[in-house]
């Protein structure tokens, strides 16, 4: 176009009539651009959905595990109540006052465990012979026992889980299998290869 009269030049008029403008895009180019924009839109929508899911999961985890540090502190209280009950001997229960005290401690322990369970905190107290699971059990010893090798022989401290996650692993002794028979020295010899005359 010339600036003086705002009319198109003859070259511009001919290019427009033949469809050969320098700005003209083909249908394939438009379709490619539309496909690219659709792909970007889908990716943005997927990212937004993933962000929303992550936020919901973090919110649920925060709600489920919010009491974790408080629960760890309360485990000491539960352990002390259990130890107090385990330390009572049968003879002391003949005294009415002592029996009432022990009953009170037992009810307190039961109420504490029930309240913890209401908040998703459950005790993990495996039975002897149960399979050892390193995710919820902590092996502190390996001892000979009547239980099969590699299973739990005894529980030394109850563990706890909170909403399926280990809060404190149960301390257990793992079985090494049945104890072997003690070896006796051959008849007539005492002490085996130990010099007992010295």
mmCIF file of the C-alpha atoms, coordinates in Angstrom:
data_MODEL
# 
_entry.id   MODEL 
# 
loop_
_atom_site.group_PDB 
_atom_site.id 
_atom_site.type_symbol 
_atom_site.label_atom_id 
_atom_site.label_alt_id 
_atom_site.label_comp_id 
_atom_site.label_asym_id 
_atom_site.label_entity_id 
_atom_site.label_seq_id 
_atom_site.pdbx_PDB_ins_code 
_atom_site.Cartn_x 
_atom_site.Cartn_y 
_atom_site.Cartn_z 
_atom_site.occupancy 
_atom_site.B_iso_or_equiv 
_atom_site.pdbx_formal_charge 
_atom_site.auth_seq_id 
_atom_site.auth_comp_id 
_atom_site.auth_asym_id 
_atom_site.auth_atom_id 
_atom_site.pdbx_PDB_model_num 
ATOM 1   C CA . UNK A 1 1   ? 0.000  0.000   0.000   1.00 0.00 ? 1   UNK A CA 1 
ATOM 2   C CA . UNK A 1 2   ? 1.193  3.418   -0.637  1.00 0.00 ? 2   UNK A CA 1 
ATOM 3   C CA . UNK A 1 3   ? 1.013  5.775   2.275   1.00 0.00 ? 3   UNK A CA 1 
ATOM 4   C CA . UNK A 1 4   ? -0.384 8.659   0.305   1.00 0.00 ? 4   UNK A CA 1 
ATOM 5   C CA . UNK A 1 5   ? -3.724 7.283   -0.811  1.00 0.00 ? 5   UNK A CA 1 
ATOM 6   C CA . UNK A 1 6   ? -4.152 4.088   1.251   1.00 0.00 ? 6   UNK A CA 1 
ATOM 7   C CA . UNK A 1 7   ? -4.872 2.078   -1.860  1.00 0.00 ? 7   UNK A CA 1 
ATOM 8   C CA . UNK A 1 8   ? -3.151 -1.245  -2.444  1.00 0.00 ? 8   UNK A CA 1 
ATOM 9   C CA . UNK A 1 9   ? -0.339 -1.403  -4.923  1.00 0.00 ? 9   UNK A CA 1 
ATOM 10  C CA . UNK A 1 10  ? -0.806 -3.500  -8.068  1.00 0.00 ? 10  UNK A CA 1 
ATOM 11  C CA . UNK A 1 11  ? 1.547  -6.201  -6.699  1.00 0.00 ? 11  UNK A CA 1 
ATOM 12  C CA . UNK A 1 12  ? -0.449 -6.494  -3.465  1.00 0.00 ? 12  UNK A CA 1 
ATOM 13  C CA . UNK A 1 13  ? -3.736 -6.694  -5.385  1.00 0.00 ? 13  UNK A CA 1 
ATOM 14  C CA . UNK A 1 14  ? -2.392 -9.482  -7.594  1.00 0.00 ? 14  UNK A CA 1 
ATOM 15  C CA . UNK A 1 15  ? -1.050 -11.446 -4.594  1.00 0.00 ? 15  UNK A CA 1 
ATOM 16  C CA . UNK A 1 16  ? -4.400 -11.215 -2.804  1.00 0.00 ? 16  UNK A CA 1 
ATOM 17  C CA . UNK A 1 17  ? -6.297 -12.390 -5.902  1.00 0.00 ? 17  UNK A CA 1 
ATOM 18  C CA . UNK A 1 18  ? -4.039 -15.414 -6.375  1.00 0.00 ? 18  UNK A CA 1 
ATOM 19  C CA . UNK A 1 19  ? -3.916 -16.255 -2.630  1.00 0.00 ? 19  UNK A CA 1 
ATOM 20  C CA . UNK A 1 20  ? -0.167 -15.884 -2.430  1.00 0.00 ? 20  UNK A CA 1 
ATOM 21  C CA . UNK A 1 21  ? 0.192  -13.441 0.470   1.00 0.00 ? 21  UNK A CA 1 
ATOM 22  C CA . UNK A 1 22  ? 3.285  -13.804 2.591   1.00 0.00 ? 22  UNK A CA 1 
ATOM 23  C CA . UNK A 1 23  ? 1.096  -14.071 5.756   1.00 0.00 ? 23  UNK A CA 1 
ATOM 24  C CA . UNK A 1 24  ? -1.209 -16.739 4.411   1.00 0.00 ? 24  UNK A CA 1 
ATOM 25  C CA . UNK A 1 25  ? -1.191 -20.093 6.283   1.00 0.00 ? 25  UNK A CA 1 
ATOM 26  C CA . UNK A 1 26  ? -2.291 -23.364 4.840   1.00 0.00 ? 26  UNK A CA 1 
ATOM 27  C CA . UNK A 1 27  ? -4.934 -25.555 6.397   1.00 0.00 ? 27  UNK A CA 1 
ATOM 28  C CA . UNK A 1 28  ? -2.234 -28.018 7.449   1.00 0.00 ? 28  UNK A CA 1 
ATOM 29  C CA . UNK A 1 29  ? -0.420 -25.301 9.342   1.00 0.00 ? 29  UNK A CA 1 
ATOM 30  C CA . UNK A 1 30  ? -3.632 -24.304 11.127  1.00 0.00 ? 30  UNK A CA 1 
ATOM 31  C CA . UNK A 1 31  ? -4.366 -27.932 12.025  1.00 0.00 ? 31  UNK A CA 1 
ATOM 32  C CA . UNK A 1 32  ? -0.833 -28.389 13.381  1.00 0.00 ? 32  UNK A CA 1 
ATOM 33  C CA . UNK A 1 33  ? -1.184 -25.236 15.470  1.00 0.00 ? 33  UNK A CA 1 
ATOM 34  C CA . UNK A 1 34  ? -4.582 -26.393 16.780  1.00 0.00 ? 34  UNK A CA 1 
ATOM 35  C CA . UNK A 1 35  ? -3.137 -29.825 17.655  1.00 0.00 ? 35  UNK A CA 1 
ATOM 36  C CA . UNK A 1 36  ? -0.231 -28.180 19.498  1.00 0.00 ? 36  UNK A CA 1 
ATOM 37  C CA . UNK A 1 37  ? -2.574 -25.912 21.443  1.00 0.00 ? 37  UNK A CA 1 
ATOM 38  C CA . UNK A 1 38  ? -4.841 -28.878 22.296  1.00 0.00 ? 38  UNK A CA 1 
ATOM 39  C CA . UNK A 1 39  ? -1.822 -30.828 23.511  1.00 0.00 ? 39  UNK A CA 1 
ATOM 40  C CA . UNK A 1 40  ? -0.685 -27.896 25.686  1.00 0.00 ? 40  UNK A CA 1 
ATOM 41  C CA . UNK A 1 41  ? -4.207 -27.504 27.059  1.00 0.00 ? 41  UNK A CA 1 
ATOM 42  C CA . UNK A 1 42  ? -4.407 -31.224 27.931  1.00 0.00 ? 42  UNK A CA 1 
ATOM 43  C CA . UNK A 1 43  ? -1.010 -31.097 29.628  1.00 0.00 ? 43  UNK A CA 1 
ATOM 44  C CA . UNK A 1 44  ? -2.000 -28.058 31.668  1.00 0.00 ? 44  UNK A CA 1 
ATOM 45  C CA . UNK A 1 45  ? -5.274 -29.750 32.700  1.00 0.00 ? 45  UNK A CA 1 
ATOM 46  C CA . UNK A 1 46  ? -3.414 -32.944 33.682  1.00 0.00 ? 46  UNK A CA 1 
ATOM 47  C CA . UNK A 1 47  ? -0.865 -30.962 35.698  1.00 0.00 ? 47  UNK A CA 1 
ATOM 48  C CA . UNK A 1 48  ? -3.663 -29.108 37.483  1.00 0.00 ? 48  UNK A CA 1 
ATOM 49  C CA . UNK A 1 49  ? -5.402 -32.404 38.283  1.00 0.00 ? 49  UNK A CA 1 
ATOM 50  C CA . UNK A 1 50  ? -2.130 -33.916 39.586  1.00 0.00 ? 50  UNK A CA 1 
ATOM 51  C CA . UNK A 1 51  ? -1.539 -30.839 41.747  1.00 0.00 ? 51  UNK A CA 1 
ATOM 52  C CA . UNK A 1 52  ? -5.046 -31.151 43.190  1.00 0.00 ? 52  UNK A CA 1 
ATOM 53  C CA . UNK A 1 53  ? -4.512 -34.873 43.953  1.00 0.00 ? 53  UNK A CA 1 
ATOM 54  C CA . UNK A 1 54  ? -1.149 -34.191 45.628  1.00 0.00 ? 54  UNK A CA 1 
ATOM 55  C CA . UNK A 1 55  ? -2.714 -31.466 47.751  1.00 0.00 ? 55  UNK A CA 1 
ATOM 56  C CA . UNK A 1 56  ? -5.577 -33.780 48.786  1.00 0.00 ? 56  UNK A CA 1 
ATOM 57  C CA . UNK A 1 57  ? -3.110 -36.562 49.675  1.00 0.00 ? 57  UNK A CA 1 
ATOM 58  C CA . UNK A 1 58  ? -0.942 -34.174 51.699  1.00 0.00 ? 58  UNK A CA 1 
ATOM 59  C CA . UNK A 1 59  ? -4.057 -32.934 53.491  1.00 0.00 ? 59  UNK A CA 1 
ATOM 60  C CA . UNK A 1 60  ? -5.157 -36.510 54.294  1.00 0.00 ? 60  UNK A CA 1 
ATOM 61  C CA . UNK A 1 61  ? -1.631 -37.449 55.464  1.00 0.00 ? 61  UNK A CA 1 
ATOM 62  C CA . UNK A 1 62  ? -1.452 -34.360 57.642  1.00 0.00 ? 62  UNK A CA 1 
ATOM 63  C CA . UNK A 1 63  ? -4.773 -35.253 59.215  1.00 0.00 ? 63  UNK A CA 1 
ATOM 64  C CA . UNK A 1 64  ? -3.804 -38.912 59.747  1.00 0.00 ? 64  UNK A CA 1 
ATOM 65  C CA . UNK A 1 65  ? -0.311 -38.284 61.113  1.00 0.00 ? 65  UNK A CA 1 
ATOM 66  C CA . UNK A 1 66  ? -0.852 -34.996 62.965  1.00 0.00 ? 66  UNK A CA 1 
ATOM 67  C CA . UNK A 1 67  ? -0.773 -36.729 66.349  1.00 0.00 ? 67  UNK A CA 1 
ATOM 68  C CA . UNK A 1 68  ? 2.426  -38.686 65.657  1.00 0.00 ? 68  UNK A CA 1 
ATOM 69  C CA . UNK A 1 69  ? 4.751  -36.787 68.004  1.00 0.00 ? 69  UNK A CA 1 
ATOM 70  C CA . UNK A 1 70  ? 2.111  -36.676 70.746  1.00 0.00 ? 70  UNK A CA 1 
ATOM 71  C CA . UNK A 1 71  ? 1.463  -40.400 70.270  1.00 0.00 ? 71  UNK A CA 1 
ATOM 72  C CA . UNK A 1 72  ? 5.195  -41.196 70.629  1.00 0.00 ? 72  UNK A CA 1 
ATOM 73  C CA . UNK A 1 73  ? 5.185  -39.355 73.950  1.00 0.00 ? 73  UNK A CA 1 
ATOM 74  C CA . UNK A 1 74  ? 2.103  -41.274 75.106  1.00 0.00 ? 74  UNK A CA 1 
ATOM 75  C CA . UNK A 1 75  ? 3.769  -44.623 74.359  1.00 0.00 ? 75  UNK A CA 1 
ATOM 76  C CA . UNK A 1 76  ? 5.958  -44.135 77.427  1.00 0.00 ? 76  UNK A CA 1 
ATOM 77  C CA . UNK A 1 77  ? 2.829  -43.731 79.547  1.00 0.00 ? 77  UNK A CA 1 
ATOM 78  C CA . UNK A 1 78  ? 1.291  -46.889 78.078  1.00 0.00 ? 78  UNK A CA 1 
ATOM 79  C CA . UNK A 1 79  ? 4.552  -48.799 78.684  1.00 0.00 ? 79  UNK A CA 1 
ATOM 80  C CA . UNK A 1 80  ? 4.741  -47.649 82.312  1.00 0.00 ? 80  UNK A CA 1 
ATOM 81  C CA . UNK A 1 81  ? 1.148  -48.695 82.975  1.00 0.00 ? 81  UNK A CA 1 
ATOM 82  C CA . UNK A 1 82  ? 1.882  -52.135 81.492  1.00 0.00 ? 82  UNK A CA 1 
ATOM 83  C CA . UNK A 1 83  ? 5.047  -52.488 83.568  1.00 0.00 ? 83  UNK A CA 1 
ATOM 84  C CA . UNK A 1 84  ? 3.158  -51.510 86.720  1.00 0.00 ? 84  UNK A CA 1 
ATOM 85  C CA . UNK A 1 85  ? 0.577  -54.225 86.080  1.00 0.00 ? 85  UNK A CA 1 
ATOM 86  C CA . UNK A 1 86  ? 3.251  -56.809 85.283  1.00 0.00 ? 86  UNK A CA 1 
ATOM 87  C CA . UNK A 1 87  ? 5.096  -56.044 88.539  1.00 0.00 ? 87  UNK A CA 1 
ATOM 88  C CA . UNK A 1 88  ? 2.112  -56.916 90.761  1.00 0.00 ? 88  UNK A CA 1 
ATOM 89  C CA . UNK A 1 89  ? 2.347  -60.296 92.457  1.00 0.00 ? 89  UNK A CA 1 
ATOM 90  C CA . UNK A 1 90  ? -0.670 -62.400 93.366  1.00 0.00 ? 90  UNK A CA 1 
ATOM 91  C CA . UNK A 1 91  ? -0.043 -62.212 97.111  1.00 0.00 ? 91  UNK A CA 1 
ATOM 92  C CA . UNK A 1 92  ? -0.432 -58.432 97.167  1.00 0.00 ? 92  UNK A CA 1 
ATOM 93  C CA . UNK A 1 93  ? -3.874 -58.700 95.556  1.00 0.00 ? 93  UNK A CA 1 
ATOM 94  C CA . UNK A 1 94  ? -5.261 -60.173 98.796  1.00 0.00 ? 94  UNK A CA 1 
ATOM 95  C CA . UNK A 1 95  ? -5.122 -56.669 100.267 1.00 0.00 ? 95  UNK A CA 1 
ATOM 96  C CA . UNK A 1 96  ? -8.344 -54.888 99.224  1.00 0.00 ? 96  UNK A CA 1 
ATOM 97  C CA . UNK A 1 97  ? -6.687 -51.461 98.837  1.00 0.00 ? 97  UNK A CA 1 
ATOM 98  C CA . UNK A 1 98  ? -3.925 -52.907 96.657  1.00 0.00 ? 98  UNK A CA 1 
ATOM 99  C CA . UNK A 1 99  ? -6.468 -54.786 94.542  1.00 0.00 ? 99  UNK A CA 1 
ATOM 100 C CA . UNK A 1 100 ? -8.408 -51.535 93.978  1.00 0.00 ? 100 UNK A CA 1 
ATOM 101 C CA . UNK A 1 101 ? -5.209 -49.737 93.012  1.00 0.00 ? 101 UNK A CA 1 
ATOM 102 C CA . UNK A 1 102 ? -4.272 -52.449 90.515  1.00 0.00 ? 102 UNK A CA 1 
ATOM 103 C CA . UNK A 1 103 ? -7.815 -52.417 89.066  1.00 0.00 ? 103 UNK A CA 1 
ATOM 104 C CA . UNK A 1 104 ? -7.554 -48.636 88.653  1.00 0.00 ? 104 UNK A CA 1 
ATOM 105 C CA . UNK A 1 105 ? -4.222 -48.896 86.851  1.00 0.00 ? 105 UNK A CA 1 
ATOM 106 C CA . UNK A 1 106 ? -5.657 -51.629 84.589  1.00 0.00 ? 106 UNK A CA 1 
ATOM 107 C CA . UNK A 1 107 ? -8.692 -49.479 83.733  1.00 0.00 ? 107 UNK A CA 1 
ATOM 108 C CA . UNK A 1 108 ? -6.435 -46.491 83.030  1.00 0.00 ? 108 UNK A CA 1 
ATOM 109 C CA . UNK A 1 109 ? -4.278 -48.574 80.693  1.00 0.00 ? 109 UNK A CA 1 
ATOM 110 C CA . UNK A 1 110 ? -7.361 -49.918 78.925  1.00 0.00 ? 110 UNK A CA 1 
ATOM 111 C CA . UNK A 1 111 ? -8.808 -46.403 78.495  1.00 0.00 ? 111 UNK A CA 1 
ATOM 112 C CA . UNK A 1 112 ? -5.499 -45.049 77.166  1.00 0.00 ? 112 UNK A CA 1 
ATOM 113 C CA . UNK A 1 113 ? -5.202 -47.853 74.598  1.00 0.00 ? 113 UNK A CA 1 
ATOM 114 C CA . UNK A 1 114 ? -8.855 -47.331 73.540  1.00 0.00 ? 114 UNK A CA 1 
ATOM 115 C CA . UNK A 1 115 ? -8.308 -43.572 73.048  1.00 0.00 ? 115 UNK A CA 1 
ATOM 116 C CA . UNK A 1 116 ? -5.152 -44.219 71.052  1.00 0.00 ? 116 UNK A CA 1 
ATOM 117 C CA . UNK A 1 117 ? -7.036 -46.694 68.849  1.00 0.00 ? 117 UNK A CA 1 
ATOM 118 C CA . UNK A 1 118 ? -9.740 -44.054 68.257  1.00 0.00 ? 118 UNK A CA 1 
ATOM 119 C CA . UNK A 1 119 ? -7.006 -41.901 66.695  1.00 0.00 ? 119 UNK A CA 1 
ATOM 120 C CA . UNK A 1 120 ? -5.629 -44.676 64.477  1.00 0.00 ? 120 UNK A CA 1 
ATOM 121 C CA . UNK A 1 121 ? -2.861 -45.815 66.854  1.00 0.00 ? 121 UNK A CA 1 
ATOM 122 C CA . UNK A 1 122 ? -2.922 -49.579 67.269  1.00 0.00 ? 122 UNK A CA 1 
ATOM 123 C CA . UNK A 1 123 ? -0.620 -51.858 69.275  1.00 0.00 ? 123 UNK A CA 1 
ATOM 124 C CA . UNK A 1 124 ? 1.542  -54.367 67.399  1.00 0.00 ? 124 UNK A CA 1 
ATOM 125 C CA . UNK A 1 125 ? 1.970  -57.310 69.767  1.00 0.00 ? 125 UNK A CA 1 
ATOM 126 C CA . UNK A 1 126 ? 2.977  -60.357 67.703  1.00 0.00 ? 126 UNK A CA 1 
ATOM 127 C CA . UNK A 1 127 ? 2.499  -63.861 69.006  1.00 0.00 ? 127 UNK A CA 1 
ATOM 128 C CA . UNK A 1 128 ? 5.467  -66.235 69.336  1.00 0.00 ? 128 UNK A CA 1 
ATOM 129 C CA . UNK A 1 129 ? 5.798  -68.154 66.090  1.00 0.00 ? 129 UNK A CA 1 
ATOM 130 C CA . UNK A 1 130 ? 4.512  -65.266 63.961  1.00 0.00 ? 130 UNK A CA 1 
ATOM 131 C CA . UNK A 1 131 ? 6.546  -64.316 60.907  1.00 0.00 ? 131 UNK A CA 1 
ATOM 132 C CA . UNK A 1 132 ? 9.208  -61.675 61.486  1.00 0.00 ? 132 UNK A CA 1 
ATOM 133 C CA . UNK A 1 133 ? 8.478  -58.491 59.495  1.00 0.00 ? 133 UNK A CA 1 
ATOM 134 C CA . UNK A 1 134 ? 11.334 -55.953 59.563  1.00 0.00 ? 134 UNK A CA 1 
ATOM 135 C CA . UNK A 1 135 ? 8.876  -53.161 58.744  1.00 0.00 ? 135 UNK A CA 1 
ATOM 136 C CA . UNK A 1 136 ? 7.066  -53.500 62.074  1.00 0.00 ? 136 UNK A CA 1 
ATOM 137 C CA . UNK A 1 137 ? 9.446  -55.603 64.208  1.00 0.00 ? 137 UNK A CA 1 
ATOM 138 C CA . UNK A 1 138 ? 12.907 -54.801 65.531  1.00 0.00 ? 138 UNK A CA 1 
ATOM 139 C CA . UNK A 1 139 ? 15.046 -57.869 66.220  1.00 0.00 ? 139 UNK A CA 1 
ATOM 140 C CA . UNK A 1 140 ? 17.146 -57.331 69.348  1.00 0.00 ? 140 UNK A CA 1 
ATOM 141 C CA . UNK A 1 141 ? 18.294 -60.915 69.858  1.00 0.00 ? 141 UNK A CA 1 
ATOM 142 C CA . UNK A 1 142 ? 18.342 -64.322 68.236  1.00 0.00 ? 142 UNK A CA 1 
ATOM 143 C CA . UNK A 1 143 ? 17.696 -67.136 70.673  1.00 0.00 ? 143 UNK A CA 1 
ATOM 144 C CA . UNK A 1 144 ? 17.106 -70.874 70.494  1.00 0.00 ? 144 UNK A CA 1 
ATOM 145 C CA . UNK A 1 145 ? 13.422 -71.658 70.946  1.00 0.00 ? 145 UNK A CA 1 
ATOM 146 C CA . UNK A 1 146 ? 10.765 -74.179 70.038  1.00 0.00 ? 146 UNK A CA 1 
ATOM 147 C CA . UNK A 1 147 ? 9.483  -71.774 67.334  1.00 0.00 ? 147 UNK A CA 1 
ATOM 148 C CA . UNK A 1 148 ? 10.640 -72.290 63.727  1.00 0.00 ? 148 UNK A CA 1 
ATOM 149 C CA . UNK A 1 149 ? 13.863 -70.545 62.783  1.00 0.00 ? 149 UNK A CA 1 
ATOM 150 C CA . UNK A 1 150 ? 13.375 -66.965 61.600  1.00 0.00 ? 150 UNK A CA 1 
ATOM 151 C CA . UNK A 1 151 ? 10.056 -66.464 63.399  1.00 0.00 ? 151 UNK A CA 1 
ATOM 152 C CA . UNK A 1 152 ? 9.361  -64.495 66.550  1.00 0.00 ? 152 UNK A CA 1 
ATOM 153 C CA . UNK A 1 153 ? 10.407 -66.313 69.724  1.00 0.00 ? 153 UNK A CA 1 
ATOM 154 C CA . UNK A 1 154 ? 9.319  -63.673 72.257  1.00 0.00 ? 154 UNK A CA 1 
ATOM 155 C CA . UNK A 1 155 ? 8.212  -60.039 72.468  1.00 0.00 ? 155 UNK A CA 1 
ATOM 156 C CA . UNK A 1 156 ? 10.232 -57.698 74.666  1.00 0.00 ? 156 UNK A CA 1 
ATOM 157 C CA . UNK A 1 157 ? 8.318  -54.479 73.964  1.00 0.00 ? 157 UNK A CA 1 
ATOM 158 C CA . UNK A 1 158 ? 5.007  -53.925 72.204  1.00 0.00 ? 158 UNK A CA 1 
ATOM 159 C CA . UNK A 1 159 ? 5.150  -51.840 69.033  1.00 0.00 ? 159 UNK A CA 1 
ATOM 160 C CA . UNK A 1 160 ? 2.560  -49.425 67.647  1.00 0.00 ? 160 UNK A CA 1 
ATOM 161 C CA . UNK A 1 161 ? 1.351  -48.405 64.189  1.00 0.00 ? 161 UNK A CA 1 
ATOM 162 C CA . UNK A 1 162 ? -0.480 -45.221 63.254  1.00 0.00 ? 162 UNK A CA 1 
ATOM 163 C CA . UNK A 1 163 ? -2.780 -45.394 60.242  1.00 0.00 ? 163 UNK A CA 1 
ATOM 164 C CA . UNK A 1 164 ? -0.774 -48.287 58.797  1.00 0.00 ? 164 UNK A CA 1 
ATOM 165 C CA . UNK A 1 165 ? 2.616  -46.628 59.349  1.00 0.00 ? 165 UNK A CA 1 
ATOM 166 C CA . UNK A 1 166 ? 5.028  -47.870 62.022  1.00 0.00 ? 166 UNK A CA 1 
ATOM 167 C CA . UNK A 1 167 ? 5.110  -45.520 64.991  1.00 0.00 ? 167 UNK A CA 1 
ATOM 168 C CA . UNK A 1 168 ? 7.409  -47.748 67.045  1.00 0.00 ? 168 UNK A CA 1 
ATOM 169 C CA . UNK A 1 169 ? 8.630  -51.180 66.004  1.00 0.00 ? 169 UNK A CA 1 
ATOM 170 C CA . UNK A 1 170 ? 7.912  -54.077 68.355  1.00 0.00 ? 170 UNK A CA 1 
ATOM 171 C CA . UNK A 1 171 ? 11.159 -55.274 69.968  1.00 0.00 ? 171 UNK A CA 1 
ATOM 172 C CA . UNK A 1 172 ? 11.352 -59.025 69.509  1.00 0.00 ? 172 UNK A CA 1 
ATOM 173 C CA . UNK A 1 173 ? 13.720 -61.936 69.878  1.00 0.00 ? 173 UNK A CA 1 
ATOM 174 C CA . UNK A 1 174 ? 13.944 -64.027 66.726  1.00 0.00 ? 174 UNK A CA 1 
ATOM 175 C CA . UNK A 1 175 ? 14.097 -67.795 66.957  1.00 0.00 ? 175 UNK A CA 1 
ATOM 176 C CA . UNK A 1 176 ? 17.284 -69.570 65.915  1.00 0.00 ? 176 UNK A CA 1 
ATOM 177 C CA . UNK A 1 177 ? 15.438 -72.889 65.876  1.00 0.00 ? 177 UNK A CA 1 
ATOM 178 C CA . UNK A 1 178 ? 15.173 -75.668 68.407  1.00 0.00 ? 178 UNK A CA 1 
ATOM 179 C CA . UNK A 1 179 ? 18.001 -75.826 70.928  1.00 0.00 ? 179 UNK A CA 1 
ATOM 180 C CA . UNK A 1 180 ? 20.550 -78.503 70.241  1.00 0.00 ? 180 UNK A CA 1 
ATOM 181 C CA . UNK A 1 181 ? 21.151 -81.254 72.820  1.00 0.00 ? 181 UNK A CA 1 
ATOM 182 C CA . UNK A 1 182 ? 24.077 -80.458 75.131  1.00 0.00 ? 182 UNK A CA 1 
ATOM 183 C CA . UNK A 1 183 ? 27.196 -82.388 74.281  1.00 0.00 ? 183 UNK A CA 1 
ATOM 184 C CA . UNK A 1 184 ? 28.433 -84.653 77.062  1.00 0.00 ? 184 UNK A CA 1 
ATOM 185 C CA . UNK A 1 185 ? 32.056 -85.699 77.260  1.00 0.00 ? 185 UNK A CA 1 
ATOM 186 C CA . UNK A 1 186 ? 32.850 -89.348 76.534  1.00 0.00 ? 186 UNK A CA 1 
ATOM 187 C CA . UNK A 1 187 ? 32.702 -91.684 79.527  1.00 0.00 ? 187 UNK A CA 1 
ATOM 188 C CA . UNK A 1 188 ? 35.748 -91.573 81.768  1.00 0.00 ? 188 UNK A CA 1 
ATOM 189 C CA . UNK A 1 189 ? 36.847 -88.110 80.661  1.00 0.00 ? 189 UNK A CA 1 
ATOM 190 C CA . UNK A 1 190 ? 35.994 -84.994 82.556  1.00 0.00 ? 190 UNK A CA 1 
ATOM 191 C CA . UNK A 1 191 ? 36.241 -81.525 81.137  1.00 0.00 ? 191 UNK A CA 1 
ATOM 192 C CA . UNK A 1 192 ? 36.989 -82.574 77.587  1.00 0.00 ? 192 UNK A CA 1 
ATOM 193 C CA . UNK A 1 193 ? 40.187 -80.824 76.456  1.00 0.00 ? 193 UNK A CA 1 
ATOM 194 C CA . UNK A 1 194 ? 40.338 -78.520 79.477  1.00 0.00 ? 194 UNK A CA 1 
ATOM 195 C CA . UNK A 1 195 ? 43.242 -79.123 81.865  1.00 0.00 ? 195 UNK A CA 1 
ATOM 196 C CA . UNK A 1 196 ? 41.560 -79.494 85.251  1.00 0.00 ? 196 UNK A CA 1 
ATOM 197 C CA . UNK A 1 197 ? 44.708 -80.534 87.146  1.00 0.00 ? 197 UNK A CA 1 
ATOM 198 C CA . UNK A 1 198 ? 46.292 -77.113 87.144  1.00 0.00 ? 198 UNK A CA 1 
# 
